[in-house]
Amino acid sequence: RAWGTMCAFMEARRMFVSKTLVAADANTIVNEWVGEVAGKHSARGIEVWEFNEAGLVVEQRLYGFLDARPDSSVVQNLRMLVAHPLTAIGYTLARRGA
C-alpha cells in the first residue's frame, strides 16, 4: 500500500530516480538515489531495506530531499536561516573559521 502511494506520487510529479548500492549484508540493503522532479535535477535520498530470514521486507525507511542544494547555495542558506537561525549562524561562523 505504501509503495503504491509512492509510485502514484512519483508519476504525478514526473519523478525519476537512479539508485546506487551503498552497502548490503544478509539482512539489509542501503542505497542512495538521485533524480529529478518535474524536470528539476535536485532530488536525492537514502533508502534502508531490512529483510527477515525468509527474504521478505520487514522494514523500509526512506530519507528524501526533493530540492537538495549545496551549502554554497544562497537559497539553501536562507532556508536554514529561516528554519534554524542559531544553527545557520553557528555553521556560518564555523565555516569562516575553518
C-alpha positions as CSV (number, residue, x, y, z in Angstrom):
1,R,0.0,0.0,0.0
2,A,2.7,2.5,0.9
3,W,4.7,1.6,-2.2
4,G,1.6,2.2,-4.3
5,T,1.3,5.7,-2.7
6,M,4.9,6.4,-3.5
7,C,4.5,5.2,-7.1
8,A,1.4,7.4,-7.6
9,F,3.3,10.4,-6.2
10,M,6.3,9.8,-8.5
11,E,4.1,9.5,-11.5
12,A,2.1,12.7,-10.6
13,R,5.2,14.7,-10.1
14,R,7.1,13.2,-13.0
15,M,9.8,11.9,-10.6
16,F,12.6,9.7,-11.9
17,V,15.4,8.3,-9.8
18,S,18.7,6.4,-10.3
19,K,19.9,4.2,-7.4
20,T,23.3,3.2,-6.3
21,L,24.1,0.4,-3.8
22,V,25.9,1.8,-0.8
23,A,26.1,-1.3,1.5
24,A,24.5,-4.7,1.9
25,D,24.6,-7.8,4.1
26,A,22.4,-10.8,4.6
27,N,19.5,-8.8,6.1
28,T,20.0,-5.1,5.0
29,I,20.4,-3.2,1.8
30,V,21.3,0.6,1.8
31,N,21.1,2.6,-1.4
32,E,21.3,6.3,-2.3
33,W,19.4,7.8,-5.1
34,V,19.5,11.0,-7.2
35,G,16.8,12.1,-9.5
36,E,14.5,14.7,-11.0
37,V,11.1,16.0,-10.0
38,A,9.2,17.8,-12.7
39,G,12.3,18.4,-14.7
40,K,14.5,19.7,-11.8
41,H,17.6,17.6,-11.1
42,S,17.9,18.3,-7.3
43,A,16.2,15.3,-5.7
44,R,18.3,12.9,-3.6
45,G,17.9,10.5,-0.8
46,I,18.8,7.3,1.0
47,E,16.8,4.1,1.5
48,V,17.3,1.3,4.0
49,W,15.7,-2.1,3.4
50,E,15.6,-4.7,6.1
51,F,14.7,-8.4,5.4
52,N,13.7,-11.3,7.6
53,E,15.2,-14.8,7.3
54,A,12.7,-15.7,4.5
55,G,13.9,-12.7,2.4
56,L,10.7,-10.7,3.0
57,V,10.9,-6.9,3.6
58,V,10.1,-6.2,7.3
59,E,11.1,-2.6,7.2
60,Q,11.9,0.1,4.6
61,R,13.0,3.6,5.5
62,L,13.3,6.4,3.0
63,Y,15.0,9.7,3.6
64,G,14.3,12.0,0.7
65,F,15.1,15.6,-0.1
66,L,13.3,16.9,-3.2
67,D,15.3,20.1,-3.5
68,A,18.7,19.5,-2.0
69,R,21.3,22.2,-2.6
70,P,25.0,22.6,-1.7
71,D,26.0,24.7,1.3
72,S,27.2,27.4,-1.1
73,S,23.7,28.0,-2.3
74,V,22.2,31.3,-1.3
75,V,18.7,29.7,-1.3
76,Q,19.8,26.9,0.9
77,N,21.5,29.2,3.4
78,L,18.3,31.4,3.5
79,R,16.2,28.3,4.2
80,M,18.5,27.3,7.0
81,L,18.4,30.8,8.5
82,V,14.6,31.0,8.5
83,A,14.1,27.4,9.8
84,H,17.0,27.2,12.3
85,P,18.6,30.6,12.8
86,L,21.0,29.7,15.6
87,T,22.3,26.6,13.7
88,A,22.7,28.7,10.5
89,I,24.7,31.4,12.3
90,G,26.8,28.8,14.1
91,Y,27.5,26.9,10.9
92,T,28.4,30.1,9.0
93,L,30.8,31.2,11.8
94,A,32.4,27.7,11.9
95,R,32.8,27.6,8.1
96,R,34.5,31.0,8.1
97,G,36.9,29.9,10.9
98,A,37.8,26.6,9.2
